[in-house]
């Protein structure tokens, strides 16, 4: 599995042999990244792929000194699982 960032579309993709199996959608405004959606194809769920997508977005936010608003429920869950990432919460 490979994570790919699509900067002009505000998306992170999870690819398996170049086939999209997961997606995270975000928007950035005034140095705040809002994660609005994270989803993985049903067959691939349970493999922490969505979690990896959210963590990739968090790393990106940290690199750009952005804060993060976890607008989707799964992004909120990832922040609950990883208290060490709370420094980027808006």
MDTraj code that builds the backbone (N, CA, C; nanometers):
import mdtraj as md
import numpy as np

residues = "UNK UNK UNK UNK UNK UNK UNK UNK UNK UNK UNK UNK UNK UNK UNK UNK UNK UNK UNK UNK UNK UNK UNK UNK UNK UNK UNK UNK UNK UNK UNK UNK UNK UNK UNK UNK UNK UNK UNK UNK UNK UNK UNK UNK UNK UNK UNK UNK UNK UNK UNK UNK UNK UNK UNK UNK UNK UNK UNK UNK UNK UNK UNK UNK UNK UNK UNK UNK UNK UNK UNK UNK UNK UNK UNK UNK UNK UNK UNK UNK UNK UNK UNK UNK UNK UNK UNK UNK UNK UNK".split()
xyz = np.array([
    [0.0836, -0.1180, 0.0000],
    [0.0000, 0.0000, 0.0000],
    [0.0879, 0.1241, 0.0000],
    [0.0435, 0.2242, -0.0705],
    [0.1189, 0.3491, -0.0835],
    [0.0260, 0.4664, -0.0556],
    [0.0758, 0.5660, 0.0170],
    [0.0010, 0.6898, 0.0400],
    [0.0523, 0.7942, -0.0573],
    [-0.0400, 0.8631, -0.1223],
    [-0.0053, 0.9648, -0.2205],
    [-0.0813, 1.0923, -0.1893],
    [-0.0094, 1.2048, -0.1919],
    [-0.0719, 1.3339, -0.1664],
    [-0.1077, 1.3995, -0.2987],
    [-0.2310, 1.4476, -0.3099],
    [-0.2775, 1.5217, -0.4272],
    [-0.2985, 1.6655, -0.3794],
    [-0.1934, 1.7461, -0.3900],
    [-0.1939, 1.8799, -0.3306],
    [-0.3006, 1.9700, -0.3893],
    [-0.3161, 1.9685, -0.5209],
    [-0.4123, 2.0613, -0.5820],
    [-0.5565, 2.0185, -0.5585],
    [-0.5769, 1.8996, -0.5060],
    [-0.7125, 1.8534, -0.4779],
    [-0.7432, 1.8424, -0.3306],
    [-0.6442, 1.8717, -0.2452],
    [-0.6664, 1.8614, -0.1011],
    [-0.7025, 1.7205, -0.0588],
    [-0.6257, 1.6225, -0.1103],
    [-0.6582, 1.4833, -0.0806],
    [-0.5313, 1.4025, -0.0537],
    [-0.5481, 1.3021, 0.0270],
    [-0.4496, 1.1962, 0.0448],
    [-0.5175, 1.0692, -0.0044],
    [-0.4456, 0.9898, -0.0826],
    [-0.4999, 0.8654, -0.1354],
    [-0.4195, 0.7474, -0.0838],
    [-0.4875, 0.6381, -0.0586],
    [-0.4226, 0.5108, -0.0299],
    [-0.4395, 0.4267, -0.1554],
    [-0.3266, 0.3793, -0.2079],
    [-0.3281, 0.3019, -0.3320],
    [-0.2733, 0.1621, -0.3066],
    [-0.3361, 0.0643, -0.3700],
    [-0.2886, -0.0725, -0.3671],
    [-0.2692, -0.1144, -0.5120],
    [-0.1443, -0.1322, -0.5538],
    [-0.1138, -0.1622, -0.6949],
    [-0.1785, -0.0599, -0.7879],
    [-0.1640, 0.0685, -0.7516],
    [-0.2142, 0.1823, -0.8286],
    [-0.3669, 0.1928, -0.8335],
    [-0.4370, 0.1148, -0.7523],
    [-0.5824, 0.1226, -0.7419],
    [-0.6161, 0.1928, -0.6114],
    [-0.7008, 0.2946, -0.6193],
    [-0.7381, 0.3697, -0.4993],
    [-0.8240, 0.2843, -0.4082],
    [-0.7792, 0.2701, -0.2829],
    [-0.8556, 0.1930, -0.1851],
    [-0.8982, 0.2786, -0.0662],
    [-0.8476, 0.4014, -0.0597],
    [-0.8845, 0.4902, 0.0497],
    [-0.8588, 0.6345, 0.0132],
    [-0.9267, 0.7243, 0.0857],
    [-0.9145, 0.8662, 0.0544],
    [-0.9397, 0.9495, 0.1790],
    [-0.8641, 1.0566, 0.1913],
    [-0.8868, 1.1570, 0.2940],
    [-0.8992, 1.2910, 0.2220],
    [-0.9995, 1.3682, 0.2598],
    [-1.0220, 1.4990, 0.1977],
    [-1.0059, 1.6067, 0.3041],
    [-0.9339, 1.7129, 0.2674],
    [-0.9119, 1.8229, 0.3608],
    [-0.9167, 1.9558, 0.2859],
    [-0.9339, 2.0617, 0.3639],
    [-0.9271, 2.1980, 0.3135],
    [-0.8357, 2.2757, 0.4078],
    [-0.7639, 2.3729, 0.3521],
    [-0.6795, 2.4592, 0.4351],
    [-0.7224, 2.6033, 0.4125],
    [-0.7483, 2.6706, 0.5231],
    [-0.7835, 2.8119, 0.5178],
    [-0.7265, 2.8790, 0.6410],
    [-0.6546, 2.9885, 0.6204],
    [-0.5937, 3.0641, 0.7312],
    [-0.5088, 2.9739, 0.8207],
    [-0.4277, 2.8886, 0.7589],
    [-0.3375, 2.7984, 0.8307],
    [-0.4096, 2.6983, 0.9211],
    [-0.5312, 2.6641, 0.8846],
    [-0.6060, 2.5612, 0.9564],
    [-0.6516, 2.4562, 0.8557],
    [-0.6084, 2.3321, 0.8792],
    [-0.6494, 2.2197, 0.7955],
    [-0.7739, 2.1570, 0.8574],
    [-0.8797, 2.1487, 0.7794],
    [-1.0005, 2.0810, 0.8233],
    [-1.0090, 1.9475, 0.7515],
    [-1.0034, 1.8402, 0.8267],
    [-1.0178, 1.7061, 0.7682],
    [-1.1672, 1.6757, 0.7658],
    [-1.2223, 1.6726, 0.6449],
    [-1.3672, 1.6599, 0.6322],
    [-1.4141, 1.5182, 0.6010],
    [-1.3238, 1.4317, 0.5557],
    [-1.3690, 1.2980, 0.5160],
    [-1.2506, 1.2028, 0.5095],
    [-1.2695, 1.0835, 0.5607],
    [-1.1711, 0.9755, 0.5473],
    [-1.2498, 0.8468, 0.5270],
    [-1.2136, 0.7730, 0.4237],
    [-1.2887, 0.6508, 0.3919],
    [-1.1967, 0.5497, 0.3250],
    [-1.2232, 0.4225, 0.3527],
    [-1.1491, 0.3124, 0.2921],
    [-1.2504, 0.2138, 0.2350],
    [-1.2165, 0.1558, 0.1206],
    [-1.3041, 0.0559, 0.0592],
    [-1.3336, -0.0555, 0.1602],
    [-1.4579, -0.1041, 0.1626],
    [-1.4977, -0.2036, 0.2639],
    [-1.4032, -0.3242, 0.2748],
    [-1.3554, -0.3759, 0.1648],
    [-1.2686, -0.4939, 0.1666],
    [-1.1402, -0.4690, 0.2461],
    [-1.0933, -0.3440, 0.2503],
    [-0.9659, -0.3109, 0.3127],
    [-0.9795, -0.2551, 0.4540],
    [-1.1013, -0.2410, 0.5019],
    [-1.1208, -0.1859, 0.6358],
    [-1.0640, -0.2800, 0.7413],
    [-1.0233, -0.2213, 0.8530],
    [-0.9660, -0.3003, 0.9616],
    [-0.8156, -0.3162, 0.9515],
    [-0.7540, -0.2513, 0.8528],
    [-0.6096, -0.2605, 0.8332],
    [-0.5371, -0.1305, 0.8665],
    [-0.6054, -0.0415, 0.9371],
    [-0.5479, 0.0872, 0.9813],
    [-0.5114, 0.1804, 0.8658],
    [-0.5713, 0.1601, 0.7495],
    [-0.5406, 0.2437, 0.6338],
    [-0.5942, 0.3849, 0.6543],
    [-0.7172, 0.3973, 0.7022],
    [-0.7733, 0.5304, 0.7273],
    [-0.6919, 0.6021, 0.8344],
    [-0.6478, 0.5277, 0.9343],
    [-0.5641, 0.5864, 1.0395],
    [-0.4339, 0.6395, 0.9793],
    [-0.3732, 0.5636, 0.8902],
    [-0.2500, 0.6087, 0.8254],
    [-0.2741, 0.7343, 0.7417],
    [-0.3894, 0.7429, 0.6770],
    [-0.4224, 0.8632, 0.5994],
    [-0.4328, 0.9850, 0.6904],
    [-0.5013, 0.9693, 0.8026],
    [-0.5163, 1.0813, 0.8968],
    [-0.3805, 1.1206, 0.9533],
    [-0.2983, 1.0238, 0.9890],
    [-0.1657, 1.0551, 1.0429],
    [-0.0781, 1.1248, 0.9396],
    [-0.0924, 1.0888, 0.8126],
    [-0.0170, 1.1573, 0.7058],
    [-0.0600, 1.3035, 0.6962],
    [-0.1905, 1.3275, 0.7069],
    [-0.2402, 1.4654, 0.7029],
    [-0.1909, 1.5445, 0.8242],
    [-0.1866, 1.4802, 0.9400],
    [-0.1362, 1.5465, 1.0600],
    [0.0111, 1.5827, 1.0425],
    [0.0907, 1.4916, 0.9868],
    [0.2328, 1.5225, 0.9620],
    [0.2458, 1.6414, 0.8666],
    [0.1620, 1.6429, 0.7639],
    [0.1637, 1.7536, 0.6681],
    [0.1312, 1.8851, 0.7394],
    [0.0291, 1.8843, 0.8225],
    [-0.0094, 2.0049, 0.8966],
    [0.1064, 2.0520, 0.9851],
    [0.1696, 1.9580, 1.0521],
    [0.2813, 1.9935, 1.1399],
    [0.3952, 2.0562, 1.0600],
    [0.4256, 1.9996, 0.9433],
    [0.5335, 2.0525, 0.8589],
    [0.5064, 2.1956, 0.8132],
    [0.3782, 2.2303, 0.7975],
    [0.3411, 2.3641, 0.7506],
    [0.2996, 2.4572, 0.8639],
    [0.3116, 2.4101, 0.9888],
    [0.2694, 2.4865, 1.1067],
    [0.1207, 2.5222, 1.1008],
    [0.0406, 2.4293, 1.0531],
    [-0.1047, 2.4458, 1.0501],
    [-0.1638, 2.3797, 1.1745],
    [-0.2802, 2.4255, 1.2118],
    [-0.3612, 2.3577, 1.3122],
    [-0.4603, 2.2679, 1.2376],
    [-0.5182, 2.1706, 1.3086],
    [-0.6085, 2.0742, 1.2458],
    [-0.7429, 2.0735, 1.3161],
    [-0.8490, 2.0764, 1.2359],
    [-0.9856, 2.0568, 1.2844],
    [-1.0308, 1.9207, 1.2324],
    [-1.0508, 1.8235, 1.3199],
    [-1.0973, 1.6927, 1.2758],
    [-1.2494, 1.6926, 1.2608],
    [-1.2978, 1.7369, 1.1454],
    [-1.4418, 1.7505, 1.1241],
    [-1.5111, 1.6157, 1.1019],
    [-1.4380, 1.5176, 1.0529],
    [-1.5007, 1.3865, 1.0343],
    [-1.4799, 1.3021, 1.1601],
    [-1.5720, 1.2128, 1.1860],
    [-1.5688, 1.1351, 1.3104],
    [-1.4450, 1.0473, 1.3206],
    [-1.3972, 0.9940, 1.2087],
    [-1.2803, 0.9072, 1.2181],
    [-1.1550, 0.9869, 1.2522],
    [-1.1407, 1.1064, 1.1977],
    [-1.0254, 1.1898, 1.2327],
    [-1.0278, 1.2202, 1.3834],
    [-1.1458, 1.2433, 1.4377],
    [-1.1578, 1.2655, 1.5824],
    [-1.1108, 1.1422, 1.6589],
    [-1.1473, 1.0238, 1.6091],
    [-1.1069, 0.8993, 1.6732],
    [-0.9550, 0.8844, 1.6732],
    [-0.8900, 0.9205, 1.5642],
    [-0.7444, 0.9102, 1.5571],
    [-0.6808, 1.0025, 1.6602],
    [-0.7324, 1.1228, 1.6749],
    [-0.6778, 1.2131, 1.7767],
    [-0.6987, 1.1556, 1.9169],
    [-0.8097, 1.0857, 1.9394],
    [-0.8325, 1.0230, 2.0696],
    [-0.7309, 0.9115, 2.0938],
    [-0.6937, 0.8382, 1.9886],
    [-0.5978, 0.7278, 2.0006],
    [-0.4545, 0.7764, 2.0177],
    [-0.4262, 0.8960, 1.9690],
    [-0.2893, 0.9482, 1.9694],
    [-0.2826, 1.0837, 2.0405],
    [-0.2834, 1.0838, 2.1727],
    [-0.2753, 1.2103, 2.2463],
    [-0.1499, 1.2911, 2.2115],
    [-0.0455, 1.2239, 2.1649],
    [0.0778, 1.2943, 2.1298],
    [0.0598, 1.3875, 2.0102],
    [-0.0503, 1.3732, 1.9376],
    [-0.0765, 1.4583, 1.8215],
    [-0.1625, 1.5801, 1.8559],
    [-0.2026, 1.5930, 1.9796],
    [-0.2935, 1.7009, 2.0201],
    [-0.2351, 1.8403, 2.0030],
    [-0.1024, 1.8509, 1.9891],
    [-0.0414, 1.9822, 1.9743],
    [-0.0860, 2.0538, 1.8469],
    [-0.1355, 1.9793, 1.7480],
    [-0.1789, 2.0442, 1.6236],
    [-0.3302, 2.0705, 1.6206],
    [-0.4025, 2.0282, 1.7236],
    [-0.5465, 2.0528, 1.7255],
    [-0.5762, 2.2021, 1.7300],
    [-0.6743, 2.2440, 1.6509],
    [-0.7148, 2.3855, 1.6493],
    [-0.8006, 2.4148, 1.7704],
])
top = md.Topology()
chain = top.add_chain()
for i, resn in enumerate(residues, 1):
    res = top.add_residue(resn, chain, resSeq=i)
    for name in ("N", "CA", "C"):
        top.add_atom(name, md.element.get_by_symbol(name[0]), res)
traj = md.Trajectory(xyz[None], top)
